[in-house]
Amino acid sequence: MKKIFLLSTLYFLLSTFVMGCGYVTHSTLPPGLKVAVPMLKNSTYHTGVEIKITRALIKKFTTEGTAVTNIENADFLLSAELINYDKEPLRWVHGIEKEVEEYRLTLTANVTYKDLRNNEIIWEERINGDTDYFIVGSKKKDEENALEEAVKDLAENIINRICEEW
């Protein structure tokens, strides 16, 4: 009986250790690198969104443990242009064809990640961030709160794309 208990405990500890191996509390980017994140350009009619995205990117980098600095002191440059702010109806109120119940808010940016040490573009891509939100009912949310979620999603998707390189 003791042997079964001991083996069960050992199995539990080993499986817990193995499952936890992919989780890290530090940056997935190499340590000591500095990134410049200038203000995004905004080609949409929604003013101020570029400020929110830039702040979210800087926050995400610093949370990851990567230093954000000016272009002159940076190893890498992350530049982007917000090219689309799209609010698309997803669901209508049952029985009322013209009254929207749920939207998807999508932000699209053209993003360039450049190595300033050798003046080489690492990648250029169009990246999206989005969120779905209800405007009626108990899950109701206004567009400004939905925008905050879409901004966070876009910033996370951009940082994840950068981390893929490492």
One Martini backbone bead per residue (centre of mass of N, CA, C, O) as a GRO file, in nm:
protein
  166
    1MET     BB    1   0.058   0.063  -0.021
    2LYS     BB    2   0.302   0.251   0.003
    3LYS     BB    3   0.402   0.212  -0.285
    4ILE     BB    4   0.155   0.333  -0.430
    5PHE     BB    5   0.168   0.609  -0.298
    6LEU     BB    6   0.456   0.679  -0.389
    7LEU     BB    7   0.407   0.649  -0.696
    8SER     BB    8   0.176   0.853  -0.715
    9THR     BB    9   0.334   1.097  -0.614
   10LEU     BB   10   0.561   1.087  -0.823
   11TYR     BB   11   0.380   1.113  -1.071
   12PHE     BB   12   0.256   1.384  -0.997
   13LEU     BB   13   0.520   1.549  -0.980
   14LEU     BB   14   0.624   1.489  -1.265
   15SER     BB   15   0.375   1.595  -1.425
   16THR     BB   16   0.387   1.883  -1.312
   17PHE     BB   17   0.668   1.953  -1.414
   18VAL     BB   18   0.619   1.902  -1.719
   19MET     BB   19   0.374   2.101  -1.756
   20GLY     BB   20   0.552   2.364  -1.645
   21CYS     BB   21   0.786   2.410  -1.867
   22GLY     BB   22   0.640   2.645  -2.058
   23TYR     BB   23   0.656   2.840  -1.820
   24VAL     BB   24   0.717   3.194  -1.800
   25THR     BB   25   0.839   3.505  -1.619
   26HIS     BB   26   0.994   3.599  -1.862
   27SER     BB   27   1.133   3.692  -2.132
   28THR     BB   28   1.137   3.586  -2.480
   29LEU     BB   29   1.351   3.784  -2.505
   30PRO     BB   30   1.646   3.888  -2.523
   31PRO     BB   31   1.863   4.014  -2.320
   32GLY     BB   32   1.941   4.374  -2.349
   33LEU     BB   33   1.738   4.473  -2.538
   34LYS     BB   34   1.638   4.751  -2.752
   35VAL     BB   35   1.333   4.937  -2.812
   36ALA     BB   36   1.163   5.117  -3.057
   37VAL     BB   37   0.841   5.317  -3.013
   38PRO     BB   38   0.684   5.490  -3.210
   39MET     BB   39   0.438   5.659  -3.313
   40LEU     BB   40   0.174   5.583  -3.462
   41LYS     BB   41   0.012   5.573  -3.743
   42ASN     BB   42  -0.300   5.730  -3.874
   43SER     BB   43  -0.545   5.628  -4.140
   44THR     BB   44  -0.786   5.705  -3.979
   45TYR     BB   45  -1.083   5.862  -3.829
   46HIS     BB   46  -0.965   5.762  -3.543
   47THR     BB   47  -0.876   5.936  -3.292
   48GLY     BB   48  -0.620   5.816  -3.056
   49VAL     BB   49  -0.550   5.514  -3.115
   50GLU     BB   50  -0.238   5.536  -3.149
   51ILE     BB   51  -0.183   5.593  -2.850
   52LYS     BB   52  -0.296   5.328  -2.729
   53ILE     BB   53  -0.112   5.135  -2.886
   54THR     BB   54   0.162   5.244  -2.801
   55ARG     BB   55   0.120   5.200  -2.497
   56ALA     BB   56   0.067   4.891  -2.515
   57LEU     BB   57   0.342   4.815  -2.631
   58ILE     BB   58   0.520   4.929  -2.407
   59LYS     BB   59   0.392   4.766  -2.179
   60LYS     BB   60   0.452   4.485  -2.296
   61PHE     BB   61   0.758   4.510  -2.306
   62THR     BB   62   0.805   4.576  -2.002
   63THR     BB   63   0.669   4.318  -1.899
   64GLU     BB   64   0.887   4.136  -2.057
   65GLY     BB   65   1.176   4.306  -2.007
   66THR     BB   66   1.193   4.529  -2.227
   67ALA     BB   67   1.355   4.792  -2.349
   68VAL     BB   68   1.250   5.130  -2.395
   69THR     BB   69   1.354   5.360  -2.653
   70ASN     BB   70   1.522   5.539  -2.853
   71ILE     BB   71   1.655   5.519  -3.165
   72GLU     BB   72   1.959   5.579  -3.093
   73ASN     BB   73   1.953   5.326  -2.855
   74ALA     BB   74   1.854   5.104  -3.044
   75ASP     BB   75   1.823   4.774  -3.186
   76PHE     BB   76   1.513   4.819  -3.238
   77LEU     BB   77   1.226   4.866  -3.468
   78LEU     BB   78   0.883   4.962  -3.410
   79SER     BB   79   0.659   5.001  -3.677
   80ALA     BB   80   0.334   5.169  -3.744
   81GLU     BB   81   0.004   5.143  -3.917
   82LEU     BB   82  -0.313   5.245  -3.902
   83ILE     BB   83  -0.564   5.121  -4.150
   84ASN     BB   84  -0.800   4.990  -3.955
   85TYR     BB   85  -1.151   5.049  -3.851
   86ASP     BB   86  -1.376   4.786  -3.766
   87LYS     BB   87  -1.741   4.770  -3.756
   88GLU     BB   88  -1.911   4.460  -3.724
   89PRO     BB   89  -2.187   4.293  -3.762
   90LEU     BB   90  -2.312   3.980  -3.604
   91ARG     BB   91  -2.589   4.055  -3.443
   92TRP     BB   92  -2.936   4.040  -3.409
   93VAL     BB   93  -3.225   4.111  -3.300
   94HIS     BB   94  -3.478   3.923  -3.241
   95GLY     BB   95  -3.700   4.023  -3.505
   96ILE     BB   96  -3.484   4.268  -3.561
   97GLU     BB   97  -3.311   4.346  -3.839
   98LYS     BB   98  -3.187   4.660  -3.765
   99GLU     BB   99  -3.089   4.554  -3.474
  100VAL     BB  100  -2.804   4.551  -3.312
  101GLU     BB  101  -2.621   4.334  -3.071
  102GLU     BB  102  -2.341   4.261  -3.226
  103TYR     BB  103  -1.985   4.318  -3.241
  104ARG     BB  104  -1.686   4.370  -3.441
  105LEU     BB  105  -1.364   4.482  -3.350
  106THR     BB  106  -1.112   4.595  -3.589
  107LEU     BB  107  -0.759   4.613  -3.597
  108THR     BB  108  -0.525   4.743  -3.846
  109ALA     BB  109  -0.170   4.680  -3.910
  110ASN     BB  110   0.127   4.800  -4.030
  111VAL     BB  111   0.428   4.613  -3.969
  112THR     BB  112   0.767   4.692  -3.855
  113TYR     BB  113   1.074   4.499  -3.810
  114LYS     BB  114   1.395   4.632  -3.706
  115ASP     BB  115   1.743   4.609  -3.741
  116LEU     BB  116   1.972   4.858  -3.641
  117ARG     BB  117   2.256   4.720  -3.645
  118ASN     BB  118   2.204   4.629  -3.982
  119ASN     BB  119   1.965   4.752  -4.141
  120GLU     BB  120   1.722   4.523  -4.106
  121ILE     BB  121   1.444   4.368  -4.214
  122ILE     BB  122   1.267   4.118  -4.063
  123TRP     BB  123   0.957   4.232  -4.081
  124GLU     BB  124   0.637   4.247  -4.267
  125GLU     BB  125   0.298   4.319  -4.148
  126ARG     BB  126  -0.037   4.230  -4.110
  127ILE     BB  127  -0.219   4.319  -3.810
  128ASN     BB  128  -0.457   4.200  -3.575
  129GLY     BB  129  -0.725   4.328  -3.363
  130ASP     BB  130  -0.990   4.195  -3.146
  131THR     BB  131  -1.353   4.220  -3.069
  132ASP     BB  132  -1.644   4.125  -2.899
  133TYR     BB  133  -1.974   4.300  -2.867
  134PHE     BB  134  -2.234   4.408  -2.674
  135ILE     BB  135  -2.525   4.653  -2.672
  136VAL     BB  136  -2.704   4.438  -2.527
  137GLY     BB  137  -2.770   4.340  -2.224
  138SER     BB  138  -2.568   4.185  -1.980
  139LYS     BB  139  -2.301   4.212  -2.194
  140LYS     BB  140  -2.271   4.502  -2.210
  141LYS     BB  141  -2.082   4.733  -2.429
  142ASP     BB  142  -1.885   4.976  -2.517
  143GLU     BB  143  -1.673   5.090  -2.759
  144GLU     BB  144  -1.441   5.182  -2.571
  145ASN     BB  145  -1.399   4.906  -2.428
  146ALA     BB  146  -1.354   4.747  -2.687
  147LEU     BB  147  -1.105   4.903  -2.778
  148GLU     BB  148  -0.919   4.817  -2.548
  149GLU     BB  149  -0.922   4.515  -2.628
  150ALA     BB  150  -0.817   4.548  -2.921
  151VAL     BB  151  -0.550   4.680  -2.843
  152LYS     BB  152  -0.439   4.447  -2.673
  153ASP     BB  153  -0.452   4.237  -2.899
  154LEU     BB  154  -0.263   4.378  -3.095
  155ALA     BB  155  -0.016   4.397  -2.912
  156GLU     BB  156   0.008   4.093  -2.859
  157ASN     BB  157   0.041   4.006  -3.158
  158ILE     BB  158   0.300   4.164  -3.209
  159ILE     BB  159   0.477   4.042  -2.984
  160ASN     BB  160   0.444   3.748  -3.073
  161ARG     BB  161   0.581   3.789  -3.348
  162ILE     BB  162   0.855   3.869  -3.235
  163CYS     BB  163   0.903   3.606  -3.060
  164GLU     BB  164   0.925   3.406  -3.302
  165GLU     BB  165   1.226   3.491  -3.377
  166TRP     BB  166   1.344   3.357  -3.089
   0.00000   0.00000   0.00000
